[in-house]
Amino acid sequence: MEFVGLLAPFALVLALGAYAQAAVLRKEVSELKKLINRE
């Protein structure tokens, strides 16, 4: 059970990192769409 306790913070950091990357990706995609619509 101690092993799970050690893994929990690591999983949380991974999840936060993935969420941040997804947010950045969404922002970049919306910027690209704006550029495409302008043409």
C-alpha positions in Angstrom: 0.0 0.0 0.0 2.9 2.4 0.6 3.9 1.9 -3.0 0.5 3.4 -4.1 1.1 6.3 -1.7 4.4 7.0 -3.5 2.9 6.8 -6.9 -0.1 9.1 -6.3 1.8 12.4 -6.4 3.6 11.2 -9.5 0.4 10.4 -11.3 -1.0 13.8 -10.2 2.0 15.6 -11.7 1.6 13.6 -14.9 -2.1 14.4 -15.2 -1.4 18.1 -14.6 1.3 18.1 -17.3 -1.0 16.4 -19.8 -3.8 18.9 -19.0 -1.5 21.9 -19.5 -0.3 20.5 -22.8 -3.9 19.9 -24.0 -4.7 23.5 -23.0 -1.7 24.9 -25.0 -2.7 22.7 -28.0 -6.3 24.0 -27.9 -5.0 27.6 -27.8 -2.6 27.0 -30.8 -5.4 25.4 -32.8 -7.8 28.3 -32.2 -5.0 30.7 -33.2 -4.4 28.7 -36.4 -8.1 28.7 -37.2 -8.2 32.5 -36.8 -5.3 32.8 -39.2 -7.0 30.5 -41.7 -10.3 32.4 -41.5 -8.5 35.7 -42.1 -7.3 34.7 -45.6 
